[in-house]
Amino acid sequence: MSKLSTSKRKVGLMTRLLSLPARHAQQAIGSLGDLWRTPFTSVMTVLVLGISLALPATLHLFVKNTDVITDQWQSASQISLFLKTSVTDKAAQNLVQRVQLLPEVANVQYISAQQALDDFKVLSGFGQALEYLDSNPLPATLIVTPTERASQSLAAKELLNKLEQHREVEQGKLDLEWLTRLQAIAQLVEDIVISVALMLCLSVVLIVSNTIRLAILNQKDAIAVMKLVGATDAFIQRPFLYSGVWYGILGGLFSGITVSLLAYYLSSSVEKITDLYRSSFTLQGLSAFEYILLLSFAVTLGLVGSYLSVRKHIREIEPTTD
């Protein structure tokens, strides 16, 4: 008899375990149907969540592209050495060989005075006017590319001071102040992104929590009846938790679509600006991993907001025996 009861208990346990996913799926679909039956409230909540998440995601996109730009410019930082007009081509070539031997230098490009004038004629658009000049006012130039280690701000300045010691050099130029400022601005924007993201995440949790609270209050009588017939708090809470998950999924999808459309809209303007500077930079959008991370983050916020609401309000609803 005991073996029979034990086997029955095992069968009952297996049946409950197998039916558990079906019950969860049923309640998840039912919670989606509840959202469908209140379209205005659901759409407004999803839009608010999507916009709240789209703002920090867009700022993150800005920081991401700024980092790409600064990395490219940092790795391609160059020193321009303007030679004295009295320096001959032979002396300039000797200087190129001496500079190339320095351990901090990766590459040296020599631009003669005549080549500099020819390039200026093409780029400036004053080619015919420059033909009337009696002499070439442009000096020969050395474009020195430091190694990766010497490309840092302090090391590049030290290299510039060393190169300016050569007697053939009239003046050296290394413009790193704008790069330092750009990096400082990027760091500031990154800190702003984190601060804004934290505040908006808190607002998302509060919005979802308040929406679920209103849904619970609208079904207060039904919840009381369910408790009266023996339904547990966990069973009653589950559809509301799934509602928070659905809000997070829909809000995350809307946020990702918004950021993608914004990146696509701005890409043409960015390309026009980079063409003016003869650059090939392309605006980068969110990667597949970042989309998944955004969606997961939105679902987590929706679940947290709904959990905070159901834990408080469902416990307060008790059936009356009047």
C-alpha positions as CSV (number, residue, x, y, z in Angstrom):
1,M,0.0,0.0,0.0
2,S,2.9,2.3,0.9
3,K,4.6,1.6,-2.5
4,L,1.3,2.5,-4.3
5,S,1.0,5.8,-2.5
6,T,4.7,6.6,-3.1
7,S,4.3,5.9,-6.8
8,K,1.1,8.1,-6.9
9,R,3.0,10.9,-5.2
10,K,5.8,10.6,-7.8
11,V,3.3,10.7,-10.7
12,G,1.6,13.7,-9.1
13,L,4.9,15.5,-8.8
14,M,5.9,14.7,-12.4
15,T,2.5,15.9,-13.6
16,R,2.8,19.2,-11.7
17,L,6.3,19.7,-13.0
18,L,5.3,19.1,-16.6
19,S,2.2,21.3,-16.3
20,L,4.2,24.2,-14.8
21,P,5.6,25.5,-18.1
22,A,2.1,25.3,-19.7
23,R,0.6,27.3,-16.8
24,H,3.4,29.9,-17.1
25,A,2.8,30.2,-20.9
26,Q,-0.9,30.4,-20.4
27,Q,-0.5,33.3,-17.9
28,A,2.1,35.0,-20.0
29,I,-0.3,35.0,-23.0
30,G,-3.2,36.0,-20.8
31,S,-1.2,39.0,-19.5
32,L,-0.5,40.0,-23.1
33,G,-4.2,39.9,-23.8
34,D,-4.8,42.2,-20.8
35,L,-2.5,44.7,-22.3
36,W,-4.3,44.4,-25.6
37,R,-7.7,45.0,-23.9
38,T,-6.4,48.4,-22.6
39,P,-4.6,49.7,-25.7
40,F,-4.4,53.4,-24.8
41,T,-2.8,52.7,-21.4
42,S,-0.5,50.1,-22.8
43,V,0.7,52.1,-25.8
44,M,1.3,55.2,-23.7
45,T,3.3,53.1,-21.2
46,V,5.4,51.5,-23.9
47,L,6.1,54.9,-25.5
48,V,7.2,56.4,-22.3
49,L,9.4,53.4,-21.5
50,G,10.9,53.4,-25.0
51,I,11.7,57.1,-25.0
52,S,13.1,56.9,-21.5
53,L,15.5,54.2,-22.6
54,A,16.2,55.7,-26.1
55,L,17.7,58.9,-24.5
56,P,20.6,57.2,-22.7
57,A,21.0,54.7,-25.6
58,T,21.4,57.7,-28.0
59,L,23.9,59.4,-25.7
60,H,25.8,56.1,-25.5
61,L,25.9,56.0,-29.3
62,F,27.4,59.5,-29.3
63,V,30.1,58.5,-26.8
64,K,30.8,55.3,-28.8
65,N,31.4,57.2,-32.0
66,T,33.4,59.9,-30.2
67,D,35.7,57.3,-28.8
68,V,36.2,55.8,-32.3
69,I,37.1,59.3,-33.7
70,T,39.5,60.1,-30.9
71,D,41.1,56.7,-31.2
72,Q,41.6,57.2,-34.9
73,W,43.0,60.7,-34.5
74,Q,45.2,59.6,-31.5
75,S,46.7,56.8,-33.5
76,A,47.2,59.0,-36.5
77,S,48.7,62.0,-34.6
78,Q,51.4,63.7,-36.6
79,I,54.1,66.3,-36.2
80,S,54.6,68.9,-38.9
81,L,58.2,70.2,-39.2
82,F,58.5,73.3,-41.4
83,L,62.1,73.6,-42.7
84,K,64.0,76.8,-43.3
85,T,63.7,78.2,-46.8
86,S,67.5,78.0,-47.2
87,V,67.5,74.2,-46.8
88,T,68.2,72.3,-50.0
89,D,66.5,69.1,-51.0
90,K,69.7,67.1,-50.3
91,A,69.9,68.5,-46.8
92,A,66.3,67.8,-46.2
93,Q,66.7,64.2,-47.3
94,N,69.6,63.9,-44.9
95,L,67.3,65.2,-42.2
96,V,64.7,62.6,-43.1
97,Q,67.2,59.8,-42.6
98,R,68.3,61.2,-39.2
99,V,64.7,61.6,-38.0
100,Q,63.7,58.1,-39.3
101,L,66.4,56.6,-37.1
102,L,64.8,57.9,-33.9
103,P,63.1,55.2,-31.8
104,E,60.0,57.3,-31.2
105,V,59.3,57.8,-35.0
106,A,57.3,55.3,-37.0
107,N,57.3,57.1,-40.4
108,V,58.6,60.3,-42.0
109,Q,57.1,61.8,-45.2
110,Y,59.0,64.6,-47.0
111,I,57.0,67.2,-48.9
112,S,59.2,69.5,-51.0
113,A,58.4,73.2,-51.3
114,Q,57.3,72.8,-54.9
115,Q,55.0,69.9,-54.0
116,A,53.5,71.9,-51.2
117,L,52.8,74.8,-53.6
118,D,51.3,72.4,-56.2
119,D,49.0,70.8,-53.6
120,F,48.0,74.3,-52.3
121,K,47.1,75.4,-55.9
122,V,44.7,72.4,-56.2
123,L,43.2,72.6,-52.8
124,S,42.8,76.3,-52.5
125,G,41.3,77.0,-55.9
126,F,43.7,80.0,-56.4
127,G,45.9,78.2,-58.9
128,Q,45.9,80.9,-61.6
129,A,46.5,83.7,-59.0
130,L,49.4,81.9,-57.5
131,E,51.1,81.8,-60.9
132,Y,51.9,85.5,-60.5
133,L,54.1,84.9,-57.4
134,D,57.8,85.7,-57.9
135,S,58.9,83.0,-55.5
136,N,57.5,80.1,-53.6
137,P,56.5,81.2,-50.1
138,L,55.9,77.7,-48.8
139,P,58.7,75.8,-47.0
140,A,59.6,72.2,-47.4
141,T,57.8,70.1,-44.7
142,L,58.4,66.8,-42.9
143,I,55.4,64.9,-41.7
144,V,56.5,62.8,-38.8
145,T,54.3,60.0,-37.5
146,P,55.2,58.9,-34.0
147,T,55.0,55.3,-32.8
148,E,52.0,54.3,-30.8
149,R,53.7,54.8,-27.5
150,A,55.0,58.3,-28.6
151,S,51.6,59.3,-29.8
152,Q,50.4,60.1,-26.3
153,S,50.1,63.8,-25.4
154,L,53.2,64.2,-23.2
155,A,55.5,61.9,-25.2
156,A,54.5,63.6,-28.4
157,K,55.4,67.0,-27.0
158,E,58.8,65.7,-25.9
159,L,59.4,64.3,-29.4
160,L,58.4,67.7,-30.9
161,N,61.0,69.5,-28.6
162,K,63.6,67.0,-29.7
163,L,62.9,67.4,-33.4
164,E,62.9,71.2,-33.2
165,Q,66.6,71.0,-32.1
166,H,67.7,70.2,-35.6
167,R,69.3,73.2,-37.3
168,E,67.2,72.7,-40.5
169,V,63.9,73.0,-38.7
170,E,62.3,76.5,-38.6
171,Q,59.2,75.5,-36.7
172,G,57.4,72.4,-35.5
173,K,53.7,72.0,-34.9
174,L,51.8,69.6,-32.8
175,D,48.2,70.5,-32.2
176,L,47.1,68.3,-29.3
177,E,45.0,70.8,-27.4
178,W,41.9,70.2,-29.4
179,L,42.3,66.4,-28.9
180,T,42.7,66.8,-25.2
181,R,39.6,69.0,-25.0
182,L,37.7,66.5,-27.1
183,Q,38.6,63.7,-24.8
184,A,37.6,65.7,-21.8
185,I,34.3,66.5,-23.4
186,A,33.8,62.9,-24.2
187,Q,34.5,61.9,-20.6
188,L,32.1,64.5,-19.4
189,V,29.4,63.2,-21.8
190,E,30.0,59.7,-20.6
191,D,29.5,60.7,-17.0
192,I,26.3,62.5,-18.0
193,V,25.1,59.4,-19.8
194,I,25.6,57.3,-16.6
195,S,23.8,59.9,-14.5
196,V,20.9,60.3,-16.9
197,A,20.6,56.6,-17.4
198,L,20.3,56.0,-13.7
199,M,17.6,58.6,-13.3
200,L,15.7,57.4,-16.3
201,C,16.0,53.8,-15.1
202,L,14.4,54.8,-11.8
203,S,11.6,56.6,-13.7
204,V,11.0,53.4,-15.8
205,V,10.7,51.3,-12.6
206,L,8.3,53.9,-11.1
207,I,6.2,54.1,-14.3
208,V,5.9,50.3,-14.6
209,S,5.1,50.0,-10.9
210,N,2.4,52.6,-11.0
211,T,0.9,51.1,-14.2
212,I,0.8,47.6,-12.5
213,R,-0.7,49.2,-9.4
214,L,-3.6,50.6,-11.3
215,A,-4.1,47.3,-13.0
216,I,-4.2,45.6,-9.6
217,L,-6.7,48.1,-8.2
218,N,-8.9,47.6,-11.2
219,Q,-9.0,43.9,-10.5
220,K,-9.2,44.2,-6.8
221,D,-12.6,42.4,-6.5
222,A,-11.5,39.6,-8.7
223,I,-8.3,39.1,-6.7
224,A,-10.3,39.0,-3.5
225,V,-12.5,36.3,-5.0
226,M,-9.5,34.3,-6.1
227,K,-8.0,34.4,-2.6
228,L,-11.3,33.3,-1.2
229,V,-11.3,30.2,-3.3
230,G,-7.8,29.3,-2.3
231,A,-5.5,31.0,-4.9
232,T,-2.0,31.7,-3.6
233,D,-0.4,35.1,-3.8
234,A,2.3,33.7,-6.2
235,F,-0.4,32.5,-8.6
236,I,-2.2,35.9,-8.5
237,Q,1.1,37.8,-8.9
238,R,2.3,35.9,-11.9
239,P,0.2,37.6,-14.7
240,F,1.1,41.0,-13.4
241,L,4.8,40.1,-13.4
242,Y,4.4,39.0,-17.0
243,S,2.8,42.3,-17.8
244,G,5.9,44.0,-16.5
245,V,8.0,41.8,-18.7
246,W,5.8,42.6,-21.8
247,Y,6.2,46.3,-21.1
248,G,9.9,45.9,-20.9
249,I,10.0,43.9,-24.2
250,L,7.9,46.3,-26.1
251,G,9.6,49.3,-24.6
252,G,13.0,47.9,-25.4
253,L,12.0,47.1,-29.0
254,F,10.6,50.6,-29.5
255,S,13.8,52.1,-27.9
256,G,16.0,50.1,-30.3
257,I,14.0,51.1,-33.3
258,T,14.1,54.7,-32.3
259,V,17.9,54.7,-31.9
260,S,18.4,53.0,-35.2
261,L,16.2,55.5,-37.0
262,L,18.0,58.4,-35.4
263,A,21.4,56.9,-36.3
264,Y,20.2,56.4,-39.9
265,Y,18.9,60.0,-40.1
266,L,22.1,61.5,-38.8
267,S,24.4,59.3,-40.9
268,S,23.9,61.3,-44.1
269,S,24.7,64.6,-42.2
270,V,27.8,63.0,-40.7
271,E,29.0,61.8,-44.1
272,K,28.6,65.3,-45.6
273,I,30.7,66.8,-42.8
274,T,33.4,64.2,-43.1
275,D,33.5,64.6,-46.9
276,L,34.4,68.3,-46.3
277,Y,37.3,67.2,-44.2
278,R,38.3,64.5,-46.7
279,S,37.6,61.8,-44.2
280,S,35.9,58.4,-44.5
281,F,34.3,58.2,-41.0
282,T,31.0,56.4,-40.9
283,L,28.5,56.7,-38.0
284,Q,28.3,53.5,-36.1
285,G,25.0,52.2,-34.8
286,L,24.2,49.8,-32.0
287,S,25.7,46.4,-32.4
288,A,23.7,43.2,-32.1
289,F,25.1,42.6,-28.6
290,E,24.1,46.2,-27.6
291,Y,20.6,45.6,-28.9
292,I,20.3,42.4,-26.9
293,L,21.7,44.2,-23.8
294,L,19.2,47.1,-24.2
295,L,16.3,44.7,-24.5
296,S,17.5,42.6,-21.5
297,F,17.9,45.8,-19.5
298,A,14.4,47.0,-20.4
299,V,12.9,43.6,-19.4
300,T,14.8,43.7,-16.1
301,L,13.5,47.2,-15.3
302,G,9.9,46.1,-16.2
303,L,10.1,43.0,-14.1
304,V,11.5,45.0,-11.1
305,G,8.8,47.6,-11.4
306,S,6.0,45.1,-11.5
307,Y,7.5,43.0,-8.7
308,L,7.7,46.0,-6.4
309,S,4.1,46.8,-7.1
310,V,2.6,43.3,-6.8
311,R,4.5,42.5,-3.6
312,K,3.0,45.5,-1.9
313,H,-0.6,45.7,-3.2
314,I,-1.6,42.1,-3.7
315,R,-0.8,41.4,-0.1
316,E,-3.0,44.2,1.0
317,I,-6.0,42.8,-0.7
318,E,-7.9,40.3,1.5
319,P,-11.3,38.8,1.0
320,T,-14.1,39.9,3.3
321,T,-16.6,37.5,4.8
322,D,-19.5,40.0,5.1
